[in-house]
Amino acid sequence: MSALDRIKAHTAQSAERLFVDVPEWDGLRIFYRKTNLADVALAIKLAPDNPVRQNVEMFVSVAEEEGGEKMFKRIDTLELMERADPAVMLRLMTEMGIVRQSSEDVEKN
C-alpha cells in the first residue's frame, strides 16, 4: 500500500459525521465533518488578513443540518461575526477542531 493510499484510508476512517449541541441556541445540534486543507485554503483566500473571519468561514463551510444540507450560506459569515456570542462561537469552533487552544490558553483556564 502506497503512502497516499494509507493517508486516504486514514481519512476515510475519520470521515464520520460528528455533532455538537448548542444549548445557548435553543438546543440546536450542529452536524459537521472535520476540516481539511481545502477548507483552510478557501478561508485564507476569502479573508487573507483576518484570522477570526477565517475561522468563521471554516465553521460555515463544515456546519450541516442532520440531513447533510449546509446549515449556513457563505453570506451568513458576516452575520455570525456581528451577532453571535463570541464565547459561544469560540467554544463551538474549538470543539469542532477549527480553533486550537495553545497550551498557555489551557493553563489559564
N, C-alpha and C positions, 0 to 999 in steps of 0.2 A: 504494500500500500504506500503510495507516494505521500510526501509531506502535505500537499494540498488536499489529497483525499482524506487524510487524518483530520485536517483542520475543518473540512466540510462536514465530516462525520460528527465531530465535536459540536459544531454549530447546530447541526440538525437535532442533536440530543438536547441542546439547551434552548431550542426554539419554542418551548412551551409557552402558552399564553399565561401571563401572571395577572394578578389584580391587586388593587389597593382600595380600601374603603375610606371614604372621606366623611366622617360624622358631621363635620362642620358644614358640609354642603348637603344637608338633609339626607345623609346616609348614601350618597352617591357612590357607586362602585365603578372604578375606572379599570378597564382591562388594558393590558399593554404587552408589548414584546420588548425584549432587551434592545437597547440602541446598538447601532453598528457604525462603522466608519463613514458609510454613506450619509447617515443622519448627521454626524459631526461635520462632514464637509459641506453639506447643504446649509446647516445652521451658521457656519463660518461665512459662507458666501452671502447669506441673507443679512447677516449682522456682523460684519468684519471687525468692528471696533467696540462691540457691546457684548461682553460675556454673559450678562444677565439675560439679554434678549436671546442669545444663542441657546441658553438652557431652556427658555420658554419655547423657542422654536422646536427643540427636540421633544419637549413634553407634548406639544401639539401634534407632532408627527407620529408619535407612538401611542397616544391615548385612543382607545377604541371603546365602542359600545359592546355589550355582551355578544351580539351577533357578528361582530367583526368590522362593523362600519366605523369610519373615522368619527371620533367624538367631537372634534373641533375642525374648523376650517383654518387655513393659514392666517386669514384676516383676523381671527379671534386672538391671535398672539398679543396684539396691542391692547385689546380689551382686557385680557387676563393680566397684563402688566400693570394696567391702570386701576383695575377694580378688585382683583383677587387679593386676599390677605397674603402678604409676603411670607409670613411664618408658615401658613398652610402650604403655599406653593413650594417653599424650601423643603418642608417635611416630605411632601409628595415626590419632588424631584430627587431627593436623597434616597427614599425608599425604592424608587424606580431605577436607581443607578445612573441617573443623569448627572447629578451633583454628587461629588465625593467629598466627604469631610476629611480634612487633614488631621493628623494625629494631634496637633495642637488644638484644633477645634473640639475634638473628642475629649481631650483632657480638661478643657474649660467647662464642659458640660458634666 
